[in-house]
Amino acid sequence: MVKRGLKASLRWLYWLHRWLGIAVCLMFLLWFVSGVVMMYVPYPSLTEEERLAGLAPIDWSRVRISPTEALRRAGQQGFPAELRLDMAAGEPAWRIRDKQRRIALSALDGRRLSAPDAASAIAAARRFAGAAPITRVERIHDDQWTVAQGFKWARPLWKVSLGDARGTQIYVSSTSGEPVQNTDARERAWNWVGAVPHWLYLTAIRRDGSLWRQVVLWTSGPAVVLGITGMWVGILRLRLRRRYRNGAITLYRGWMKWHHLTGLAGGIFAITWMFSGWLSVSPFDWFARNGPSGGAALYAAHASADFPVLDGGRLAARAPQAREARLAWVGGRPVVTLTVKTGHSMIATPDGRALRFTQAELVANARRLMPGTPVRNVVVLQKPDLYWYSHRHERTLPVVRVIFGDAERTWTTIDPRGGSLLSQQNASGRSYRWFFNALHDFDLPFLLANRFLREPLMWLLSALGIIMSLSGIVIGWNHLVRRRRRKAARQAIA
């Protein structure tokens, strides 16, 4: 009775693995191939370096509208999440962001700035890209490279195609008149075999965030089950000691042999990749990666929509080539961050004096985020660690980490130069770092610091996954062909 039950269970195991493989193996192959591509060609984005390079130095002599007046004209209630000054169309401009709203105002006369027509979009693109000829301009809502909800505030968009050797396309927001995305022909081509299939990022699906999330869940979820059943079957069919008659450790030949052995060698990593991909969209809302809500306002310790008058002459003298000035409140103190073309920044007071925060001030600011909660430890991080490191995006160093004794074990990370709040991370967020980042990206510091170790490892495991997937596709196809032939033969006899 027990043996019959065991045999029935094994039959169901083989049946489940076979038909899940037929359904999902092509996706496995696409994920492994596209993952290799993404190691070298990321999804297109307007990087901070590109954005700054497209800006002219701030002309402080033409700043006539104060920060407070700009916020008043924008109808801003309270200090915004972001207030910055840069150049637009040859004049200084205030950029105001708060929640889903973004507004651009002239710092010369306070009028609203936008790109209402093709001519203004072309002018913005030329300032960003130089003298390359314009081949096409079209007004769009979104496309493959601007479908993310992060562009919602900027729509509709002007898509400006350039006649340069790279096939550059620049996307200009009609609401603010600033470039928000750029791509080139190489990026677009490689992303069709990279990020698009890897993230299932087809425009028609990605437009609906909830639909896209369900698609990711219901493709990667069965893939995890396929990997687990495959490892189970592979181990059951493996003989290391009492080998098969021909001395082999597997009874299979041809494509089945390749599938068996590569599945055993790389199956664990395939499962962890699929599982971490499934977790990336936080099924069942398992991961709440941020700290307490409303933290930015508490940290600023300033609610009203005002800011001291800027001393443009002294700020210009401190950073003559500043492309951008970001204004913020930190613990009740006004801070101006001046950024030059290289991305290097200087911290100053509104009247142009150098500004520094003591560690005691930084910790006091952090305490505002968690009132009444004890501070367990304060760490000055001079080099990357497991939770603060550069991968795809550069991380500020050194930083001050304030560790609280709350139930969520919240960590707050602060830039000691300007006092800005860089991140809040609770225990759930640190768990996500291991369950997704470590499993999916292999972003452990010692691997990131040794490219010639990490990349061959990723290539080896991806190659095993590609062979495993390709052999599975061939096996599944052959099974369907044989099944169809048997059915046709039975019908012929009948």
C-alpha positions in Angstrom: 0.0 0.0 0.0 2.8 2.4 1.0 4.8 1.4 -2.2 1.7 2.1 -4.4 1.2 5.5 -2.7 4.9 6.3 -3.2 4.8 5.3 -6.9 1.7 7.4 -7.4 3.4 10.4 -5.8 6.4 10.0 -8.0 4.2 9.8 -11.1 2.6 13.0 -10.1 6.0 14.6 -9.5 7.3 13.6 -12.9 4.0 14.7 -14.5 4.0 18.1 -12.8 7.7 18.7 -13.7 7.1 17.7 -17.3 4.1 20.0 -18.0 5.4 22.9 -15.9 8.6 22.6 -18.0 6.7 22.7 -21.3 4.8 25.8 -20.0 7.7 27.7 -18.5 11.0 26.6 -20.0 11.0 29.2 -22.7 10.7 31.9 -20.0 13.6 30.3 -18.2 15.7 30.6 -21.3 14.7 34.2 -21.8 15.5 35.1 -18.2 19.0 33.5 -18.3 20.0 35.1 -21.6 18.5 38.5 -20.7 20.2 38.4 -17.3 23.6 38.2 -19.0 22.8 41.1 -21.2 21.7 43.2 -18.2 25.1 42.8 -16.7 26.5 45.1 -19.4 23.5 47.1 -20.7 21.1 48.5 -18.1 17.7 49.8 -18.7 17.8 53.3 -20.3 17.8 56.2 -17.8 18.8 59.8 -17.6 21.7 59.6 -15.2 22.6 62.3 -12.8 25.9 62.9 -14.7 24.0 63.3 -18.0 21.5 65.6 -16.5 24.1 67.8 -14.9 26.2 67.8 -18.1 23.1 69.2 -20.0 22.8 72.2 -17.6 24.5 75.5 -17.9 26.1 77.1 -14.9 23.6 79.1 -12.8 23.5 82.8 -13.6 22.9 84.2 -10.1 22.7 87.7 -11.4 19.4 86.9 -13.0 17.8 85.3 -9.9 15.1 87.9 -9.0 12.4 85.6 -7.5 13.3 84.4 -4.0 12.6 80.8 -2.9 9.7 81.9 -0.7 8.1 83.9 -3.5 8.5 81.0 -5.9 6.7 78.7 -3.5 4.0 81.2 -2.9 3.4 81.6 -6.7 3.3 77.8 -7.0 0.6 77.6 -4.4 2.8 75.4 -2.3 1.4 74.6 1.2 4.4 73.8 3.4 8.0 73.2 2.3 8.1 70.8 -0.7 9.9 67.5 -0.9 12.3 69.1 -3.3 13.3 72.7 -4.2 16.1 73.3 -6.7 17.5 76.0 -8.9 19.0 75.5 -12.3 19.0 77.0 -15.8 16.3 76.6 -18.4 16.1 78.3 -21.8 18.9 80.6 -20.8 17.3 81.8 -17.5 17.3 80.5 -14.0 14.4 78.3 -13.0 12.9 77.0 -9.8 11.9 73.3 -9.8 9.4 72.4 -7.1 8.4 68.8 -6.4 5.9 67.6 -3.8 4.2 64.2 -3.9 2.9 63.8 -7.5 3.1 67.4 -8.4 6.1 69.1 -10.1 6.2 72.8 -11.2 8.8 74.8 -12.9 8.9 78.6 -12.5 11.2 81.3 -13.9 13.5 82.7 -11.3 13.6 85.8 -13.4 9.9 86.8 -13.3 8.0 83.9 -11.7 6.1 82.7 -14.8 5.3 79.1 -15.3 7.8 77.2 -17.5 6.8 74.4 -19.8 7.3 73.0 -23.3 3.9 73.6 -24.9 5.0 73.2 -28.5 7.6 71.3 -30.6 9.8 74.4 -30.9 10.4 74.6 -27.2 11.0 70.9 -27.0 13.6 71.1 -29.7 15.3 74.0 -27.9 15.4 72.0 -24.7 16.9 69.0 -26.5 19.5 71.2 -28.3 20.7 72.6 -24.9 21.0 69.1 -23.7 22.6 67.3 -26.7 24.4 70.1 -28.6 24.3 70.8 -32.3 23.2 67.4 -33.6 20.4 67.7 -36.3 16.8 67.0 -35.3 15.2 64.4 -37.5 11.8 64.0 -35.8 9.7 65.5 -33.0 6.5 63.8 -31.8 4.2 64.3 -28.8 3.5 61.1 -26.9 1.9 59.9 -23.7 4.4 57.1 -23.2 6.4 54.4 -25.0 8.6 51.5 -24.2 11.2 53.6 -22.5 8.9 56.0 -20.6 6.1 53.7 -19.5 7.0 53.6 -15.8 4.8 55.6 -13.4 7.8 57.7 -12.4 7.2 59.7 -15.6 3.5 60.4 -14.8 4.2 63.9 -13.7 6.1 64.8 -16.9 3.4 63.7 -19.4 2.6 64.3 -22.1 6.2 64.0 -23.4 8.0 65.4 -26.4 10.1 62.7 -28.1 13.0 64.3 -30.0 15.0 62.1 -32.3 18.5 63.3 -33.3 20.4 62.5 -36.5 23.7 61.7 -34.6 25.7 58.5 -35.0 24.3 57.1 -31.8 20.6 57.4 -32.8 19.8 59.4 -29.7 16.3 60.1 -28.6 15.5 62.7 -25.9 12.3 62.9 -24.0 11.3 66.4 -22.8 8.5 67.0 -20.3 5.8 69.3 -21.6 5.0 70.3 -18.0 8.4 71.5 -17.0 10.4 71.8 -20.2 13.3 69.7 -19.0 14.7 66.4 -20.4 13.6 63.5 -18.3 14.9 60.5 -20.4 17.3 59.7 -23.1 18.1 56.6 -25.1 20.4 55.6 -28.0 20.0 52.9 -30.7 22.5 50.5 -28.9 20.6 50.7 -25.6 17.2 50.2 -27.2 18.4 47.2 -29.3 20.1 45.4 -26.4 17.2 46.1 -24.0 14.9 44.1 -26.3 16.9 41.1 -25.3 17.8 42.4 -21.9 15.6 44.3 -19.4 12.4 44.1 -21.5 12.1 40.2 -21.4 13.8 39.9 -18.0 11.3 42.2 -16.3 8.4 41.3 -18.6 8.4 45.1 -19.3 6.2 45.2 -22.4 4.5 48.5 -22.6 0.9 47.1 -22.8 1.5 45.2 -19.6 3.6 47.7 -17.7 1.1 50.6 -18.2 -1.1 48.8 -15.6 1.1 48.4 -12.5 -1.2 45.9 -10.8 -1.5 43.8 -13.9 2.3 43.8 -14.4 2.8 42.7 -10.8 0.4 39.8 -11.2 2.1 38.7 -14.5 5.5 38.7 -12.7 4.0 36.7 -9.7 2.3 34.1 -11.9 5.3 33.5 -14.2 8.1 33.4 -11.6 6.0 31.5 -9.1 5.4 28.4 -11.3 9.1 28.7 -12.3 10.1 28.3 -8.7 7.9 25.1 -8.4 9.4 23.9 -11.7 12.9 24.3 -10.3 12.1 22.5 -7.0 10.5 19.6 -8.8 13.4 19.4 -11.2 15.9 19.2 -8.4 13.8 16.5 -6.7 13.6 14.4 -9.8 17.2 14.9 -10.6 18.4 13.7 -7.2 16.1 10.7 -7.4 17.6 9.8 -10.8 21.2 10.3 -9.7 23.5 7.5 -8.7 26.9 8.4 -7.3 27.8 5.1 -5.6 25.7 2.3 -7.0 25.9 3.5 -10.6 24.0 2.4 -13.6 25.2 -0.6 -15.7 27.4 1.5 -18.0 29.1 3.2 -15.0 27.2 6.4 -15.6 25.7 8.5 -12.8 22.6 9.2 -14.9 20.4 6.8 -16.9 19.7 9.5 -19.5 21.3 10.1 -22.9 21.3 13.0 -25.4 19.3 16.0 -24.5 17.9 14.3 -21.4 21.5 13.8 -20.1 22.4 17.4 -20.6 19.2 18.5 -18.9 19.7 16.2 -15.9 23.4 17.1 -15.2 23.1 20.9 -15.8 19.9 20.9 -13.7 21.8 19.3 -10.8 24.8 21.6 -11.2 22.9 24.8 -11.5 19.4 24.0 -10.3 19.9 25.5 -6.8 21.0 28.8 -8.3 18.2 28.8 -10.8 15.7 28.3 -8.0 17.2 31.1 -5.9 17.1 33.4 -9.0 13.5 32.6 -9.7 12.5 32.9 -6.1 14.2 36.2 -5.6 12.6 37.5 -8.8 9.2 36.4 -7.4 10.0 38.3 -4.2 11.0 41.4 -6.1 7.3 42.5 -6.3 6.7 41.8 -2.6 4.0 39.1 -2.8 1.5 39.4 0.0 3.2 42.7 0.9 5.9 40.8 2.8 8.5 43.5 2.7 7.9 47.0 4.0 11.4 48.3 3.2 11.1 51.9 4.5 11.1 53.5 7.9 8.3 55.4 9.6 6.1 57.5 7.3 6.4 61.2 7.3 10.1 61.0 8.1 11.2 63.7 5.8 9.0 66.4 7.4 10.0 65.4 10.9 13.7 65.4 9.9 13.4 68.9 8.3 11.8 70.3 11.5 10.3 73.1 9.4 6.8 73.0 7.9 6.1 76.5 6.5 6.7 77.4 2.8 9.5 79.8 3.3 13.3 80.0 3.0 15.8 82.7 3.7 16.8 85.0 0.8 19.8 83.7 -1.1 23.1 85.7 -1.4 23.7 84.9 -5.1 27.1 86.7 -5.2 28.6 84.7 -2.3 27.1 81.5 -3.5 28.5 82.1 -6.9 31.9 82.8 -5.4 31.8 79.5 -3.4 30.9 77.4 -6.5 31.3 79.5 -9.7 30.4 76.6 -12.0 27.5 75.2 -10.0 24.9 73.6 -12.3 22.3 73.2 -9.6 21.4 74.5 -6.1 19.2 72.3 -3.9 17.5 74.0 -1.0 16.4 72.1 2.1 15.8 72.3 5.8 17.7 70.0 8.1 16.8 70.0 11.7 15.4 73.5 11.4 18.5 74.9 9.7 18.4 76.1 6.0 20.9 74.3 3.8 22.0 75.0 0.2 23.8 72.2 -1.7 25.7 73.5 -4.8 26.5 70.8 -7.4 29.0 71.2 -10.2 29.2 69.3 -13.6 31.3 66.5 -12.2 28.7 65.8 -9.5 30.8 67.1 -6.7 28.8 69.2 -4.3 29.5 72.0 -1.7 27.3 72.7 1.3 26.6 76.3 2.3 24.2 78.5 4.2 21.8 80.7 2.2 24.2 83.7 2.6 27.1 81.7 1.2 29.0 80.6 4.3 30.4 77.1 4.7 28.2 74.8 6.7 29.1 71.8 8.8 27.1 69.6 11.2 28.5 68.1 14.3 27.8 64.4 15.0 25.7 65.4 18.0 23.6 67.6 15.7 23.2 64.7 13.2 22.1 62.3 15.9 19.7 64.9 17.3 18.1 65.4 13.9 17.8 61.6 13.5 16.0 61.4 16.9 13.2 63.6 15.5 12.3 60.7 13.2 11.7 58.4 16.2 10.6 60.5 19.1 10.8 58.7 22.4 12.8 55.8 20.9 16.2 55.1 22.4 19.3 55.2 20.2 21.2 51.9 20.5 24.3 52.8 18.6 25.9 55.4 16.3 28.3 54.2 13.6 30.5 56.4 11.3 30.8 54.2 8.2 34.0 55.0 6.3 33.8 52.2 3.8 31.0 50.0 2.2 29.5 47.2 4.3 26.7 44.7 3.6 24.0 47.2 3.8 25.6 50.4 2.3 27.5 49.8 -0.9 27.7 51.0 -4.5 26.2 48.8 -7.2 24.8 50.5 -10.3 24.5 53.7 -8.2 27.3 55.4 -6.3 26.8 55.6 -2.5 27.9 58.5 -0.4 30.8 57.8 2.0 31.4 58.4 4.8 28.0 58.3 6.3 26.6 58.3 9.9 24.3 55.4 10.8 22.0 55.9 13.7 20.6 52.6 15.0 17.4 52.8 17.0 16.0 50.4 19.6 12.5 50.2 18.3 10.6 47.0 17.5 11.3 47.4 13.8 15.1 47.9 14.5 15.2 51.0 12.3 18.5 52.3 10.9 18.8 55.9 9.7 21.7 56.9 7.4 22.8 60.5 7.2 25.2 62.4 5.0 27.5 64.1 7.5 28.5 66.9 5.1 25.1 68.4 4.4 23.1 66.5 7.1 20.7 65.2 4.5 18.7 62.1 5.3 19.9 59.4 2.9 17.8 56.4 3.9 15.7 54.7 6.6 15.8 50.9 6.7 14.0 48.6 9.0 14.5 44.9 9.7 12.2 44.0 6.8 14.2 46.1 4.4 17.4 44.4 5.5 15.8 41.0 5.0 14.8 42.1 1.5 18.5 42.9 0.9 19.4 39.2 1.4 16.3 37.6 -0.1 16.4 39.7 -3.3 19.6 41.7 -3.8 22.1 39.0 -2.6 20.3 36.1 -4.2 19.5 37.8 -7.5 22.4 40.2 -8.1 25.2 38.5 -6.2 26.0 42.0 -4.8 28.1 40.9 -1.8 30.9 43.5 -1.3 33.8 41.0 -1.9 32.2 40.0 -5.2 31.5 43.6 -6.3 35.1 44.5 -5.4 36.4 41.6 -7.6 34.8 41.9 -11.0 37.0 39.2 -12.4 35.6 36.8 -9.9 31.9 37.9 -10.0 31.5 38.0 -13.8 32.9 34.6 -14.6 30.7 33.1 -11.8 27.6 34.8 -13.2 28.6 33.6 -16.7 29.1 30.0 -15.5 25.8 29.8 -13.7 24.0 31.5 -16.5 25.5 29.1 -19.0 24.3 26.2 -16.9 20.8 27.7 -16.8 20.8 28.3 -20.6 21.8 24.7 -21.4 19.3 23.4 -18.8 16.5 25.6 -20.3 17.3 24.9 -24.0 17.5 21.1 -23.4 14.2 21.3 -21.5 12.6 23.1 -24.5 13.8 20.4 -26.9 12.7 17.6 -24.5 9.3 19.2 -24.1 8.9 19.7 -27.9 9.8 16.1 -28.6 7.3 14.9 -26.0 4.5 17.0 -27.6 5.4 15.7 -31.1 5.4 12.1 -29.9 2.1 12.6 -28.1 0.6 14.1 -31.3 1.8 11.2 -33.4 0.4 8.6 -31.0 -2.9 10.4 -31.0 -2.9 10.5 -34.8 -2.0 6.8 -34.9 -4.9 5.9 -32.6 -7.3 7.9 -34.6 -6.1 6.2 -37.8 -6.7 2.7 -36.3 -10.2 3.7 -35.0 
